[in-house]
Amino acid sequence: MNINVLLNSGTSGAQGGSASASKTATVGAAPPLLAKAGQRIQSALDATSAQLSKFGLLKSALADGQVTALALTQLSSSARPEAVTTALGTFFKTFNAAISAATGAANSAASTSASSSARRVISDSKSALRSDPAVVDAMKKLGLTSQSDGSLVQDAKKFATSLANDPAGVRAALAAVGKKVEVLNSRELATSGTVGAALTGLNQQNTALTTQQKALKAFEQTASS
């Protein structure tokens, strides 16, 4: 924000008169102009902070999902049915939590670009589970279905039947799905990834707005002295 331009925009058209009169007009115009500028900056800061919080939740959810997805690839051949079922249940919860967090970030209004990035996470997640035939087959074996909003639902009875009849096949299916999601989340969380880049942009925006706010307050103090 250029404070001189701000003040000039509020006093343009005041031509002629003495230097003292011009100074008085500027000082008189400054308070309402500065107040409006301060309100705009604070509003933008509040919105950006809210979206940063939403993306922080998304980052955490994706990190949790990455861990539980990796766990699906590490189930041993001696893993008991209860352990296999628990591993899938934990993955299921963290995956849906990440989709919920992405939806929340997408609905924040501070930055259109950041909202688009959050929607891309949902789109990427759906694509990861639908575009690879091997993963599609694995999902069917596990009784998992990807919904239109990106979340997962499970047919628990179908999974239990698959696990009882073909435990090795179920472990292979879990590994296929887990690997796909682990790679996806790793990519999204990278510095240049969808979430990593969005967080960088939002932090830069927050810093710029904070700097503007400090400059405005300093000018306000000078103008009132």
C-alpha positions in Angstrom: 0.0 0.0 0.0 1.4 3.4 -1.0 0.3 5.8 1.8 1.1 8.9 -0.2 -1.1 7.8 -3.0 -3.9 7.0 -0.5 -3.8 10.4 0.9 -3.5 12.2 -2.4 -6.6 10.3 -3.7 -8.5 11.7 -0.8 -7.3 15.3 -1.3 -7.1 15.6 -5.1 -9.0 18.5 -6.5 -8.0 20.8 -3.6 -6.0 23.2 -5.7 -4.6 26.7 -4.8 -4.6 28.2 -1.3 -1.7 28.5 1.0 0.7 25.7 2.0 -0.8 25.8 5.5 -4.3 25.3 4.1 -3.2 22.4 2.0 -1.5 20.8 4.9 -4.7 21.2 7.0 -6.8 19.6 4.3 -4.4 16.6 4.1 -4.4 16.1 7.8 -8.1 16.4 8.0 -8.6 13.9 5.2 -6.1 11.4 6.6 -8.0 9.9 9.5 -11.0 8.5 7.6 -8.8 7.3 4.7 -6.4 5.6 7.1 -9.3 4.0 9.0 -10.8 2.6 5.8 -7.4 1.3 4.7 -6.8 -0.3 8.1 -10.2 -2.0 7.9 -9.4 -3.4 4.5 -6.0 -4.7 5.6 -7.4 -6.2 8.8 -10.2 -8.0 6.9 -7.7 -9.4 4.4 -5.4 -10.5 7.3 -8.3 -12.2 9.1 -9.3 -14.1 5.9 -5.8 -15.1 5.1 -5.1 -16.3 8.7 -8.3 -18.4 8.5 -7.3 -20.0 5.3 -3.8 -20.6 6.6 -5.4 -22.5 9.5 -7.5 -24.5 7.1 -4.4 -25.5 5.1 -2.5 -26.3 8.3 -5.3 -28.8 9.1 -5.1 -30.2 5.5 -1.3 -30.6 5.7 -1.6 -32.4 9.0 -4.4 -34.7 7.7 -2.4 -35.6 4.6 0.7 -36.4 6.7 -1.4 -38.7 8.9 -2.8 -40.3 5.8 0.6 -40.8 4.4 1.7 -42.7 7.5 -1.4 -45.0 7.5 -1.1 -45.6 3.8 2.5 -46.6 4.2 1.4 -49.0 7.0 -0.8 -50.8 4.5 2.3 -51.7 2.4 4.1 -53.1 5.4 1.7 -55.7 6.6 3.5 -59.0 7.1 2.3 -62.4 5.9 1.8 -63.4 9.5 -0.4 -60.4 10.4 -3.6 -61.5 12.1 -7.0 -60.7 10.6 -7.7 -58.3 13.4 -4.5 -56.3 12.7 -5.3 -56.2 9.0 -8.8 -55.0 9.7 -7.5 -52.3 12.1 -4.9 -51.1 9.5 -7.5 -50.6 6.9 -9.9 -48.9 9.3 -7.2 -46.4 10.4 -6.3 -45.7 6.7 -10.0 -45.3 5.9 -10.5 -42.7 8.7 -7.4 -40.7 7.8 -8.1 -40.7 4.1 -11.6 -39.3 4.7 -10.3 -36.8 7.2 -7.9 -35.4 4.6 -10.8 -35.1 2.1 -12.9 -33.3 4.7 -9.9 -30.9 5.5 -9.4 -30.3 1.8 -13.1 -29.4 1.4 -12.9 -27.0 4.3 -9.8 -25.3 2.8 -11.5 -25.1 -0.6 -14.5 -23.3 1.0 -12.3 -20.6 2.6 -12.7 -17.3 0.7 -9.4 -15.6 1.3 -7.6 -16.7 -1.8 -9.1 -18.1 -5.0 -5.8 -19.6 -5.9 -5.5 -21.5 -2.6 -9.1 -22.6 -2.8 -8.4 -24.1 -6.2 -5.4 -25.9 -4.8 -7.5 -27.5 -2.1 -10.0 -28.6 -4.8 -7.1 -30.1 -6.7 -6.2 -32.2 -3.8 -9.7 -33.7 -3.8 -9.5 -34.2 -7.6 -6.0 -35.8 -7.4 -7.2 -38.2 -4.6 -10.2 -39.4 -6.7 -8.0 -39.8 -9.8 -5.4 -41.8 -7.9 -8.0 -44.4 -6.9 -9.9 -44.5 -10.2 -7.3 -44.2 -13.0 -5.1 -47.3 -12.3 -6.9 -50.6 -13.1 -4.8 -52.5 -10.5 -5.9 -50.0 -7.8 -9.5 -50.2 -9.0 -9.5 -54.0 -8.7 -7.8 -53.7 -5.3 -10.5 -51.3 -4.1 -13.2 -53.7 -5.1 -11.6 -56.6 -3.2 -11.4 -54.4 -0.1 -15.1 -53.3 -0.5 -14.0 -49.7 -0.9 -15.9 -47.2 -3.1 -14.8 -43.6 -4.0 -17.7 -41.2 -3.6 -18.4 -38.1 -5.8 -17.0 -35.9 -3.0 -13.8 -37.9 -2.9 -14.4 -39.7 0.4 -14.5 -43.4 0.8 -17.2 -45.8 1.9 -16.7 -49.4 2.7 -18.8 -52.6 2.5 -17.5 -54.2 5.7 -19.1 -57.5 4.9 -17.4 -57.8 1.5 -14.1 -57.0 3.1 -14.5 -59.6 5.8 -15.4 -62.2 3.2 -12.4 -61.3 1.1 -10.1 -61.5 4.1 -11.4 -64.8 5.2 -11.2 -66.4 1.7 -8.0 -64.8 0.4 -5.9 -63.1 3.1 -2.8 -62.9 0.8 -4.9 -61.3 -1.9 -6.3 -58.8 0.6 -2.8 -57.8 1.8 -1.7 -57.3 -1.8 -4.8 -55.1 -2.4 -4.0 -53.1 0.7 -0.4 -52.6 -0.4 -1.6 -51.4 -3.9 -4.0 -48.8 -2.5 -1.6 -47.8 0.3 1.3 -47.2 -2.1 -0.8 -45.1 -4.4 -2.0 -42.9 -1.6 1.4 -42.7 0.1 3.0 -41.4 -3.1 0.1 -39.0 -3.8 0.3 -37.4 -0.3 4.0 -37.2 -0.5 3.7 -35.3 -3.7 1.0 -32.9 -2.4 3.0 -32.1 0.7 6.3 -31.4 -1.1 7.5 -27.8 -1.2 6.6 -27.6 -4.8 3.4 -29.7 -4.4 -0.2 -28.5 -4.3 -0.4 -28.0 -0.6 3.2 -27.0 -0.1 3.0 -24.2 -2.7 -0.4 -23.0 -1.4 1.0 -22.6 2.1 4.0 -20.7 0.8 1.8 -18.3 -1.1 -0.5 -17.8 1.9 2.4 -17.1 4.2 3.9 -14.6 1.8 0.5 -12.9 1.6 0.2 -12.8 5.3 3.6 -11.3 5.7 2.9 -8.6 3.1 -0.4 -7.6 4.8 1.3 -7.5 8.2 4.0 -5.2 6.8 1.3 -2.9 5.3 -0.5 -2.8 8.6 2.6 -1.9 10.5 3.4 0.9 8.0 -0.1 2.2 8.2 0.0 2.4 12.0 3.4 4.1 12.0 2.1 6.7 9.5 -1.1 7.2 11.6 1.1 8.0 14.7 3.2 10.4 12.7 0.1 12.2 11.2 -1.5 12.6 14.7 1.7 14.0 16.3 
